[in-house]
């Protein structure tokens, strides 16, 4: 990874090219991103009323906190307004809505002081989304709902952009995860026993990069980026939103970031909705993504990441 770009004035084709090379792009809030975080904030405040959502963890039994999230998060995910805001964000940042497909936005929480780190508020170990059956052309969009600080942000581990890590992705299949594990997240309050891809060798997490964006500010990164949840010791629960996009031309051409170490099966391709009419990605592409592409050779990686 070479740089962080702030409000860079490039078109969507160039933006995806930068992201596939391992760059991070940050955008200031737009009308639709602010509308989305305000909607999420209002839902969180209503769900935790009369408590402050960011500090409610200090006043509730952990089981009750998990129950509230188990009701709040699906309501946000499936709200029509959430999808409409995503469509607005794509237009405002110059993505072609006919060619850009997105998945539903998810509300994430990271509690402070190890209060709740499993199940519905899973604290993610270092990982790439491509270990979880995401295609190499997936772009992740992430934004805070409330103000964040370095102590409750997300961390990127740039040395691993081009360095493989032994991991459990070969045992992960997205369809199987949806069938057996996804729907019961709220059950795991004390410990999360669901099998997920994790590093299987020691990692050096420094140097690391933490981007502190304002509520509604957007951080874009490739699904192949190595990232993790920062151990939250801020005294406040972090609330954030993320969603993912693919460009159908990149899907068809199997264009994207180099595959360093992902070996999962299954595909998230069925999750994406077209930016115009919410149609799914044509099924003809699904079979192309049932297995990850071969690992990139060093010379291929150098070509893909050269400026």
C-alpha positions in Angstrom: 0.0 0.0 0.0 1.5 3.3 -1.0 -0.9 6.2 -0.1 -4.1 7.4 1.4 -6.1 9.6 -1.1 -8.5 12.3 0.4 -11.3 13.5 -1.9 -9.3 12.6 -4.9 -10.9 13.9 -8.1 -10.8 10.7 -10.2 -13.6 8.9 -12.1 -14.9 5.6 -10.9 -12.7 3.5 -13.2 -9.6 5.2 -11.9 -10.8 4.9 -8.3 -11.3 1.1 -8.6 -7.8 0.8 -10.2 -6.3 2.6 -7.2 -8.1 0.4 -4.8 -7.1 -2.8 -6.6 -3.5 -1.6 -6.2 -3.9 -1.4 -2.4 -4.6 2.3 -1.9 -7.0 3.7 0.7 -9.5 6.4 -0.4 -11.3 8.7 2.0 -14.2 10.9 1.1 -15.8 13.8 3.0 -19.5 13.3 3.9 -22.1 13.7 1.1 -25.8 14.5 1.5 -26.7 10.9 1.2 -24.0 9.5 3.5 -25.1 12.0 6.2 -28.7 11.0 5.6 -27.7 7.4 6.1 -25.8 7.9 9.3 -28.5 10.2 10.7 -31.0 7.5 10.0 -28.8 4.9 11.7 -28.1 7.2 14.7 -31.9 7.8 15.2 -32.6 4.1 15.1 -29.8 3.4 17.6 -31.0 6.2 19.9 -34.5 4.9 19.8 -33.4 1.3 20.5 -31.3 2.2 23.5 -33.6 5.0 24.9 -33.3 6.5 27.5 -29.6 5.5 27.4 -26.9 6.9 25.2 -26.0 4.2 22.6 -22.3 4.8 22.9 -22.3 4.3 26.7 -25.3 2.0 27.2 -22.9 -1.0 27.7 -22.0 0.4 31.1 -25.7 0.3 32.2 -27.0 -2.9 30.8 -26.4 -6.6 31.3 -24.5 -7.9 28.3 -27.4 -10.3 27.4 -29.8 -7.3 27.2 -27.3 -5.3 25.1 -27.1 -8.2 22.6 -30.9 -8.5 22.5 -31.2 -4.9 21.5 -28.6 -5.2 18.8 -30.3 -8.4 17.5 -33.5 -6.4 16.9 -31.8 -3.1 15.8 -29.4 -4.3 13.2 -31.8 -6.3 10.9 -34.2 -3.4 11.0 -31.5 -1.1 9.7 -30.2 -3.6 7.2 -33.5 -4.2 5.5 -35.0 -0.7 5.7 -35.8 0.7 2.2 -34.3 4.0 3.2 -30.9 2.4 3.8 -30.9 1.1 0.2 -32.0 4.5 -1.1 -29.2 6.3 0.7 -26.6 3.9 -0.8 -28.0 4.6 -4.2 -27.6 8.3 -3.5 -24.0 7.8 -2.3 -23.1 6.0 -5.5 -24.5 8.8 -7.6 -22.8 11.5 -5.6 -19.4 9.9 -5.9 -19.7 9.2 -9.6 -20.2 5.5 -9.7 -22.3 4.3 -12.7 -25.5 3.0 -11.1 -26.2 0.7 -14.1 -22.9 -1.0 -13.7 -22.4 -0.8 -9.9 -24.0 -3.4 -7.6 -24.1 -3.1 -3.8 -25.0 -5.2 -0.9 -27.2 -4.1 1.9 -25.5 -1.8 4.4 -24.7 -3.3 7.8 -24.6 -1.6 11.2 -21.5 -2.7 13.1 -20.7 -2.2 16.8 -17.4 -2.5 18.6 -17.9 -2.3 22.4 -15.3 -1.0 24.8 -13.2 -2.9 27.4 -14.1 -6.4 26.0 -17.8 -6.0 27.1 -19.2 -7.9 24.1 -16.8 -9.1 21.3 -18.6 -12.2 19.9 -21.7 -13.0 17.9 -23.8 -9.9 17.1 -20.8 -7.6 18.0 -18.0 -9.7 16.7 -14.6 -8.2 17.1 -12.8 -9.1 13.9 -9.3 -10.5 14.1 -6.9 -9.6 11.2 -8.5 -10.8 8.0 -9.2 -10.1 4.4 -12.8 -10.1 3.2 -11.7 -12.3 0.3 -11.1 -15.1 2.9 -14.9 -15.0 3.3 -15.8 -15.7 -0.3 -15.8 -12.1 -1.4 -14.6 -11.6 -5.0 -11.3 -9.9 -5.7 -13.2 -7.0 -7.3 -15.1 -6.2 -4.1 -14.8 -2.6 -2.8 -15.6 -2.0 0.8 -17.2 1.3 2.0 -17.0 2.1 5.7 -18.3 5.1 7.7 -18.7 6.0 11.4 -22.2 6.8 12.8 -20.9 8.7 15.8 -17.5 10.4 16.1 -14.6 7.9 16.5 -11.1 8.1 17.9 -7.9 6.1 17.3 -8.8 3.9 20.2 -12.0 2.5 18.6 -11.2 2.8 14.9 -10.3 0.1 12.4 -6.7 -0.8 11.6 -5.1 -1.7 8.3 -1.9 -3.8 8.1 -0.1 -2.6 5.0 2.8 -5.1 5.0 0.3 -7.9 4.3 -1.1 -6.3 1.1 1.5 -8.4 -0.8 2.5 -10.9 1.9 0.6 -14.1 2.2 -0.6 -15.3 5.6 -1.4 -19.0 6.4 -5.1 -19.0 7.1 -8.3 -21.1 7.3 -10.0 -19.8 4.2 -9.8 -23.1 2.4 -12.3 -24.5 4.8 -14.8 -21.7 4.4 -17.8 -21.8 2.0 -20.2 -18.9 2.0 -23.3 -20.9 1.2 -22.6 -23.2 4.1 -22.0 -20.2 6.4 -25.4 -18.8 5.4 -27.1 -22.1 6.0 -25.6 -22.9 9.4 -24.0 -19.9 11.1 -25.1 -16.5 10.0 -28.6 -16.3 11.4 -27.7 -17.3 15.0 -25.1 -14.6 15.8 -27.0 -13.2 18.7 -26.7 -16.5 20.6 -23.0 -16.0 21.0 -22.7 -13.6 24.0 -19.8 -15.1 26.0 -17.8 -16.9 23.3 -18.2 -17.2 19.5 -17.6 -20.8 18.5 -18.6 -20.4 14.8 -15.8 -21.5 12.5 -14.4 -18.6 10.6 -11.2 -18.0 8.6 -8.4 -16.7 10.8 -4.7 -16.3 10.6 -2.9 -19.6 11.4 0.5 -18.1 12.0 1.8 -15.2 14.1 1.4 -11.7 12.5 3.1 -8.4 13.0 0.3 -5.9 13.2 2.6 -2.9 13.2 3.0 -0.7 11.3 -0.7 -0.2 11.0 -2.9 2.6 9.7 -6.0 3.9 11.4 -8.2 6.4 9.5 -10.3 8.8 11.6 -13.1 10.0 9.5 -16.1 12.1 10.7 -19.6 10.7 10.8 -20.7 10.2 7.2 -17.1 10.4 6.0 -16.4 7.3 3.8 -13.3 5.1 3.8 -13.0 2.9 0.7 -10.7 -0.1 0.5 -10.3 -3.4 -1.5 -11.8 -6.5 0.0 -8.3 -7.9 -0.3 -6.9 -5.5 2.3 -5.7 -7.0 5.6 -7.6 -5.2 8.4 -8.9 -5.7 11.9 -11.0 -4.3 14.7 -8.9 -2.2 17.0 -9.1 -3.4 20.7 -11.5 -0.8 21.9 -10.4 1.0 25.1 -12.0 4.3 24.3 -14.9 4.0 26.9 -17.5 4.3 24.1 -19.1 1.7 21.8 -18.2 2.4 18.2 -21.1 2.3 15.8 -20.3 2.2 12.1 -21.8 1.3 8.7 -20.3 -0.7 5.9 -21.4 -2.0 2.6 -19.7 -3.4 -0.5 -19.8 -2.9 -4.2 -18.7 -4.6 -7.4 -18.6 -3.2 -10.9 -20.2 -5.6 -13.4 -17.6 -5.0 -16.0 -14.9 -6.0 -13.5 -17.0 -9.1 -12.6 -17.2 -10.2 -16.2 -13.5 -9.7 -16.8 -12.5 -11.1 -13.4 -10.6 -7.9 -12.8 -9.6 -6.9 -9.3 -6.9 -7.0 -6.6 -4.3 -9.8 -6.8 -5.1 -12.9 -4.8 -2.3 -13.3 -2.2 -3.7 -16.1 0.0 -7.5 -16.6 -0.3 -8.6 -20.2 -1.0 -12.3 -20.2 0.0 -15.2 -21.6 -2.0 -18.7 -20.2 -2.6 -19.4 -16.6 -3.5 -21.1 -13.5 -2.2 -22.1 -12.6 -5.7 -25.7 -13.2 -5.1 -25.8 -10.5 -2.4 -25.2 -7.5 -4.7 -28.1 -5.3 -6.0 -27.9 -3.0 -9.0 -27.7 0.6 -8.2 -30.7 1.5 -10.4 -33.4 -1.1 -9.9 -31.9 -3.4 -7.2 -31.7 -6.3 -9.6 -29.2 -9.1 -8.8 -26.0 -9.7 -10.7 -26.8 -12.0 -13.7 -26.6 -15.6 -12.5 -24.3 -16.4 -15.4 -21.5 -14.9 -13.5 -22.0 -16.9 -10.3 -20.1 -20.0 -11.4 -17.0 -17.9 -12.2 -16.7 -17.1 -8.6 -17.4 -20.4 -6.9 -13.7 -20.7 -6.3 -11.1 -18.0 -5.8 -8.6 -17.3 -8.6 -5.2 -18.8 -8.4 -2.7 -17.0 -6.2 -0.9 -14.1 -7.9 2.7 -14.8 -9.0 5.2 -12.2 -7.8 5.6 -10.7 -11.3 1.8 -10.5 -11.7 1.5 -8.8 -8.4 4.2 -6.2 -9.3 2.3 -5.5 -12.6 -1.0 -5.1 -10.8 0.4 -2.8 -8.1 2.7 -0.6 -10.2 1.8 3.0 -10.4 
